[in-house]
Amino acid sequence: MESSNLPPEDTADDGGESPSNHLALDLTSCQLRDLDSVELPPGLTELDLTANRLSVLDPRILNLSSLQKLSLRQNLFNDDGVLPLSTSHSLSGLQEIVLRDNQLKRIPDVSIFKMLLVFDVSFNEISMLNGLSKVSSTLKELYVSKNEVTKMDEIEHLHQLQILELGSNKLRVMENLQNFSTLQELWLGRNRIRAINLCGLTCIKKLSLQSNRLTSITGLEECVALEELYLSHNGISEMEGLSTLSNLRVLDLSSNKLTEINDIENLTKLEDLWLNDNQITSLDNIALAVGEAKENLTTIYLERNPCVCVSSFTQY
């Protein structure tokens, strides 16, 4: 259930521009090795070069002074290939840079982009976040999933961050989150995290820690804004610390080691409850366990638990 979290097309603020000033060029999946045969209008505000075979930046791109969104996703750029971006002051108004799915081994220097809102370097070969300290504090969405990152550092200054995606890395500890007072979504699935530590944050609405090494849910009690919580594929044996999460709509605890349903009776906004692939032995007290949550609860997944049989569902 991990979200892919691709940056939405209209994420960046248009700065109040009228539609007549908006000029986009979409060259997605054209299998281009270069842009020699392509006209690049000087007034471009968006350029999408996703899914081509580019490895070198066309010099004309570096002079597109009106450009706000640039996607180089799914190409063949290595660190040297994107290096010209670091000194291209004509592009300093860029608000969205997507370098997802290339061959980067380090975070590019994007310090000249003082209005940057979205930065995506997912699906590369980055092992450290060195260089993120130079990213503008205006950033609202940061995507670094499917890399080889081992430590959450150089992010403390990103006070306006709303979405942080660090799934599918090699993280062992949740840290340096204390300054993210506006963070709405935190995606840390498929790492090696053993304990939940949100560093005092209470504002998060979506949290994914699926496929980690958790054995306990404790650490979420003050996250009262949480609406979606994904904790599947861990080693959690007890449902605890959930009773204060009054805004929770989706709770995924599938593929854990649970033996009974607890601590959700007060979650009146709960809609989806995923408990499949656990060790729940009985449904005898499920009505009591669910409590007031049953008012909005539309789905309970219990497949592949010992309790699942025809008579159990008929009785309930």
PLY file of the C-alpha trace (Angstrom):
ply
format ascii 1.0
element vertex 316
property float x
property float y
property float z
element edge 315
property int vertex1
property int vertex2
end_header
0.00 0.00 0.00
2.97 2.20 -0.19
2.29 5.30 -2.11
4.42 6.05 -5.16
4.15 9.74 -4.31
4.84 11.19 -7.73
4.82 15.00 -7.65
1.41 16.19 -8.88
1.45 18.12 -12.12
0.18 21.31 -10.55
2.13 21.21 -7.30
4.12 24.38 -7.89
2.46 27.71 -7.40
2.12 29.54 -10.71
3.00 32.83 -9.11
-0.25 34.44 -10.24
0.50 34.05 -13.92
-2.41 34.21 -16.33
-3.05 31.19 -18.64
-1.67 33.20 -21.58
1.78 33.14 -19.91
1.73 29.36 -19.42
3.68 27.46 -22.10
4.36 23.74 -21.63
6.24 21.26 -23.81
5.68 17.54 -23.18
8.21 15.25 -24.88
7.47 12.18 -22.74
8.48 8.78 -24.16
9.91 10.08 -27.43
13.09 7.99 -27.07
15.19 11.08 -27.68
18.98 10.86 -27.33
19.32 14.62 -27.83
17.10 17.62 -28.56
18.75 18.69 -31.81
15.53 18.24 -33.77
13.33 19.93 -31.14
12.38 23.58 -30.98
12.48 25.01 -27.46
10.43 28.22 -27.32
12.21 30.76 -25.09
9.04 31.42 -23.09
8.61 27.83 -21.86
7.32 27.53 -18.30
7.20 23.71 -18.20
9.43 21.15 -19.91
8.76 17.43 -19.49
11.45 15.12 -20.90
10.37 12.00 -19.02
11.29 8.57 -20.42
13.86 9.44 -23.05
17.52 8.49 -23.45
19.12 11.81 -22.60
22.45 11.97 -20.79
23.50 15.55 -21.56
21.58 18.77 -20.95
20.85 20.72 -24.10
22.50 24.16 -23.61
19.29 25.87 -24.69
17.51 24.53 -21.60
19.95 26.46 -19.43
18.69 29.74 -20.96
14.95 29.19 -20.44
14.53 32.03 -17.96
10.74 31.54 -17.61
10.98 27.85 -16.80
9.24 26.82 -13.58
8.99 23.03 -13.93
11.64 20.72 -15.35
11.33 16.94 -15.48
14.27 14.80 -16.54
12.75 11.68 -15.07
13.71 8.25 -16.41
16.70 9.20 -18.53
20.42 8.37 -18.41
21.78 11.37 -16.50
24.68 10.82 -14.15
26.15 13.38 -11.75
28.20 15.09 -14.43
25.22 15.19 -16.77
23.16 17.41 -14.43
26.10 19.46 -13.19
25.33 22.45 -15.50
22.09 23.02 -13.56
24.15 24.15 -10.56
25.41 27.27 -12.34
22.49 28.05 -14.64
21.32 31.32 -13.10
18.85 31.85 -15.95
16.91 28.93 -14.45
16.93 30.31 -10.91
13.13 30.68 -10.97
12.59 26.92 -11.16
10.01 25.69 -8.66
9.99 21.98 -9.53
12.94 19.75 -10.48
12.38 16.05 -11.14
15.50 13.91 -11.58
13.81 10.65 -10.64
15.04 7.37 -12.10
18.46 8.29 -13.48
22.02 7.34 -12.51
22.81 9.89 -9.80
25.13 8.92 -6.97
24.88 12.17 -5.02
22.47 15.03 -4.39
22.95 17.70 -7.10
23.76 21.25 -6.04
20.49 23.15 -6.46
21.36 26.05 -4.16
20.68 28.70 -6.84
16.99 27.80 -6.97
15.65 30.05 -4.22
11.97 29.39 -5.01
12.17 25.60 -5.25
9.01 23.82 -4.06
9.39 20.25 -5.35
12.64 18.25 -5.60
12.61 14.60 -6.68
15.74 12.42 -6.85
14.06 9.06 -6.20
15.17 5.85 -7.90
18.85 6.70 -8.17
21.98 5.40 -6.41
22.35 8.08 -3.73
23.86 6.84 -0.46
24.01 10.09 1.53
21.88 13.22 1.79
24.97 15.44 1.66
24.04 18.53 -0.30
20.47 18.83 0.93
21.61 21.51 3.37
21.98 23.80 0.33
18.40 23.26 -0.85
16.16 26.29 -0.41
14.07 26.40 2.76
11.05 27.13 0.54
10.90 23.41 -0.35
7.51 21.77 0.27
7.99 18.30 -1.23
11.13 16.16 -1.12
11.32 12.72 -2.73
14.41 10.54 -2.18
12.85 7.06 -2.27
14.53 3.93 -3.69
18.11 4.96 -3.07
20.71 3.72 -0.57
20.42 6.44 2.08
21.47 5.37 5.59
20.88 8.55 7.63
18.28 11.35 7.77
20.52 14.40 7.86
20.91 17.86 6.31
17.14 18.34 6.30
16.59 20.31 9.51
16.31 23.69 7.75
13.36 22.63 5.56
10.75 24.21 7.84
8.06 24.41 5.16
8.24 20.78 4.10
4.83 19.14 3.66
5.77 15.80 2.07
8.91 13.78 2.83
9.44 10.50 0.96
12.41 8.37 2.03
10.95 4.93 1.45
13.03 2.00 0.18
16.38 3.09 1.60
18.63 1.75 4.39
17.49 3.95 7.26
17.67 2.51 10.78
16.62 5.53 12.86
13.95 8.23 12.57
15.67 11.53 13.39
15.94 15.27 12.69
12.20 15.70 12.21
11.60 18.17 15.04
11.52 21.31 12.83
8.89 20.04 10.39
5.90 21.80 11.92
3.99 21.78 8.62
4.78 18.19 7.56
1.64 16.41 6.34
2.99 13.16 4.87
5.95 11.03 5.91
6.78 7.93 3.87
9.46 5.68 5.37
8.35 2.24 4.23
10.85 -0.46 3.28
13.70 0.59 5.54
15.30 -0.97 8.64
13.66 1.14 11.35
13.14 -0.55 14.73
11.32 2.15 16.71
8.89 4.98 15.99
10.27 8.42 16.85
8.51 11.44 15.38
10.63 13.85 17.42
7.56 15.51 18.94
5.68 16.14 15.68
1.90 16.16 15.96
0.89 17.53 12.56
1.39 14.50 10.29
-1.72 13.21 8.51
-0.21 10.29 6.57
2.52 8.03 7.94
3.96 4.92 6.31
6.39 2.65 8.13
5.48 -0.58 6.39
8.13 -3.24 5.81
10.47 -2.15 8.58
11.58 -3.90 11.78
9.05 -2.51 14.24
7.86 -4.60 17.16
5.74 -1.90 18.84
3.36 0.90 17.84
4.27 3.13 20.78
5.36 6.64 19.88
2.24 7.77 18.04
0.06 8.79 20.97
0.38 12.55 20.35
-0.07 12.36 16.57
-3.73 13.31 16.84
-3.90 14.66 13.28
-3.10 11.26 11.76
-5.63 10.14 9.13
-3.77 7.28 7.44
-1.34 4.92 9.17
0.47 2.12 7.31
2.39 -0.37 9.48
2.11 -3.62 7.54
4.91 -6.19 7.26
6.56 -5.59 10.62
6.80 -7.64 13.82
4.11 -5.85 15.85
2.43 -8.13 18.41
0.01 -5.74 20.13
-2.39 -2.98 19.08
-1.57 -0.18 21.52
-1.21 3.60 21.64
-3.98 4.06 19.09
-6.88 5.31 21.22
-5.87 8.99 20.95
-5.74 8.98 17.13
-9.30 10.25 16.80
-8.94 11.37 13.16
-7.68 8.05 11.86
-9.51 6.84 8.73
-7.16 4.11 7.46
-5.22 1.69 9.65
-3.07 -0.99 8.04
-1.57 -3.55 10.41
-1.56 -6.47 8.00
1.27 -9.03 8.02
2.28 -8.59 11.66
2.06 -10.83 14.76
-1.22 -9.62 16.27
-3.32 -12.12 18.24
-6.29 -9.88 19.07
-7.95 -6.59 18.18
-7.46 -3.79 20.73
-7.40 -0.04 21.32
-9.57 1.11 18.40
-12.97 1.29 20.06
-12.85 5.12 20.21
-11.71 5.69 16.63
-15.07 6.93 15.34
-13.72 8.08 11.96
-12.08 4.77 11.08
-13.15 3.52 7.64
-10.61 0.88 6.58
-8.98 -1.64 8.91
-6.38 -4.02 7.47
-5.60 -6.97 9.76
-5.02 -9.75 7.27
-2.06 -12.12 7.65
-1.82 -11.96 11.43
-2.42 -14.52 14.20
-5.86 -13.43 15.40
-7.50 -16.56 16.80
-11.07 -15.46 17.57
-13.76 -13.01 16.47
-15.95 -13.63 19.51
-15.46 -10.12 20.93
-14.97 -8.21 17.71
-18.07 -6.04 18.18
-16.77 -4.92 21.57
-13.24 -4.44 20.26
-14.41 -2.27 17.38
-16.75 -0.28 19.63
-17.75 3.15 18.29
-15.46 2.69 15.30
-18.12 0.54 13.64
-20.20 3.65 12.85
-18.02 4.55 9.84
-16.08 1.34 9.39
-16.76 0.04 5.89
-14.01 -2.55 5.47
-12.21 -5.02 7.71
-9.65 -7.30 6.10
-9.05 -10.48 8.12
-7.88 -12.95 5.51
-5.31 -15.55 6.48
-5.88 -15.34 10.22
-6.65 -18.47 12.29
-10.05 -17.02 13.11
-11.23 -16.89 9.53
-13.91 -19.48 8.73
-17.41 -19.37 7.28
-19.17 -19.64 10.62
-17.23 -16.70 12.08
-18.29 -14.34 9.31
-21.88 -15.59 9.40
-22.18 -14.99 13.11
-20.68 -11.49 12.89
0 1
1 2
2 3
3 4
4 5
5 6
6 7
7 8
8 9
9 10
10 11
11 12
12 13
13 14
14 15
15 16
16 17
17 18
18 19
19 20
20 21
21 22
22 23
23 24
24 25
25 26
26 27
27 28
28 29
29 30
30 31
31 32
32 33
33 34
34 35
35 36
36 37
37 38
38 39
39 40
40 41
41 42
42 43
43 44
44 45
45 46
46 47
47 48
48 49
49 50
50 51
51 52
52 53
53 54
54 55
55 56
56 57
57 58
58 59
59 60
60 61
61 62
62 63
63 64
64 65
65 66
66 67
67 68
68 69
69 70
70 71
71 72
72 73
73 74
74 75
75 76
76 77
77 78
78 79
79 80
80 81
81 82
82 83
83 84
84 85
85 86
86 87
87 88
88 89
89 90
90 91
91 92
92 93
93 94
94 95
95 96
96 97
97 98
98 99
99 100
100 101
101 102
102 103
103 104
104 105
105 106
106 107
107 108
108 109
109 110
110 111
111 112
112 113
113 114
114 115
115 116
116 117
117 118
118 119
119 120
120 121
121 122
122 123
123 124
124 125
125 126
126 127
127 128
128 129
129 130
130 131
131 132
132 133
133 134
134 135
135 136
136 137
137 138
138 139
139 140
140 141
141 142
142 143
143 144
144 145
145 146
146 147
147 148
148 149
149 150
150 151
151 152
152 153
153 154
154 155
155 156
156 157
157 158
158 159
159 160
160 161
161 162
162 163
163 164
164 165
165 166
166 167
167 168
168 169
169 170
170 171
171 172
172 173
173 174
174 175
175 176
176 177
177 178
178 179
179 180
180 181
181 182
182 183
183 184
184 185
185 186
186 187
187 188
188 189
189 190
190 191
191 192
192 193
193 194
194 195
195 196
196 197
197 198
198 199
199 200
200 201
201 202
202 203
203 204
204 205
205 206
206 207
207 208
208 209
209 210
210 211
211 212
212 213
213 214
214 215
215 216
216 217
217 218
218 219
219 220
220 221
221 222
222 223
223 224
224 225
225 226
226 227
227 228
228 229
229 230
230 231
231 232
232 233
233 234
234 235
235 236
236 237
237 238
238 239
239 240
240 241
241 242
242 243
243 244
244 245
245 246
246 247
247 248
248 249
249 250
250 251
251 252
252 253
253 254
254 255
255 256
256 257
257 258
258 259
259 260
260 261
261 262
262 263
263 264
264 265
265 266
266 267
267 268
268 269
269 270
270 271
271 272
272 273
273 274
274 275
275 276
276 277
277 278
278 279
279 280
280 281
281 282
282 283
283 284
284 285
285 286
286 287
287 288
288 289
289 290
290 291
291 292
292 293
293 294
294 295
295 296
296 297
297 298
298 299
299 300
300 301
301 302
302 303
303 304
304 305
305 306
306 307
307 308
308 309
309 310
310 311
311 312
312 313
313 314
314 315
